[in-house]
Amino acid sequence: QQGLGRILLQQILDNLSEQGVARLLLEVRASNAAAIALYQCCDLQQDAIRKDYYETTEPGVHEDAYLFSCTLALQPS
């Protein structure tokens, strides 16, 4: 299981690149440390923060969303 997420994400990035996708955008809860570490490990860049974006189970309490992106190396067709 160690490193499986990184392997899977890298395969997804490679597949998207082969399909001609130039850029990947995603968002994640600020509290999702494991996902954030994975994205950073795979060279995704944090571009912005959406303040109070997600609702939580506590009334009136919200959580930030982190926006990540990466530019994919396009594969020759």
C-alpha positions in Angstrom: 0.0 0.0 0.0 3.0 2.3 0.6 3.3 4.5 -2.5 0.2 3.1 -4.2 -1.5 6.5 -4.4 1.5 8.1 -6.0 1.7 5.3 -8.5 -2.0 5.6 -9.4 -1.9 9.4 -9.6 1.1 9.3 -11.8 -0.6 6.8 -14.1 -3.6 9.0 -14.3 -1.5 12.0 -15.2 0.3 10.0 -17.9 -3.0 8.8 -19.3 -4.4 12.3 -19.4 -1.3 13.6 -21.1 -1.5 10.9 -23.8 -5.1 11.9 -24.4 -4.1 15.5 -25.1 -5.2 17.0 -21.8 -2.9 20.0 -21.2 -3.8 21.0 -17.6 -5.3 19.3 -14.5 -7.2 21.3 -11.9 -8.5 19.9 -8.6 -9.5 21.0 -5.2 -9.2 19.4 -1.8 -10.2 20.1 1.8 -7.5 21.9 3.8 -7.7 19.1 6.4 -6.9 16.3 3.9 -3.2 16.2 4.7 -2.6 12.9 3.0 -4.1 14.1 -0.3 -2.2 17.4 -0.1 1.1 15.5 0.5 0.3 13.2 -2.5 -0.4 16.1 -4.8 2.8 17.9 -3.8 4.8 14.7 -4.2 3.5 14.5 -7.8 4.5 18.1 -8.5 1.0 19.6 -8.4 1.1 23.3 -7.4 -1.2 24.9 -4.9 -2.6 27.9 -6.8 -5.3 29.4 -4.4 -7.4 28.9 -1.4 -11.2 29.2 -1.4 -12.0 30.4 2.1 -14.8 28.7 4.0 -15.7 26.7 0.9 -16.9 23.4 2.5 -19.6 23.0 5.1 -18.7 20.8 8.1 -20.8 18.8 10.5 -20.7 21.7 12.9 -23.4 24.4 12.3 -21.8 27.6 11.0 -18.3 26.1 10.7 -16.7 25.9 7.2 -13.5 24.6 5.9 -11.1 26.1 3.3 -10.6 24.4 -0.1 -7.1 24.3 -1.6 -6.9 24.5 -5.4 -4.1 22.6 -7.1 -3.1 22.3 -10.7 -0.4 20.9 -13.0 0.5 21.4 -16.6 0.9 18.1 -18.4 3.6 17.3 -20.9 1.7 16.6 -24.1 2.7 13.4 -25.8 3.3 13.5 -29.6 0.5 11.8 -31.5 
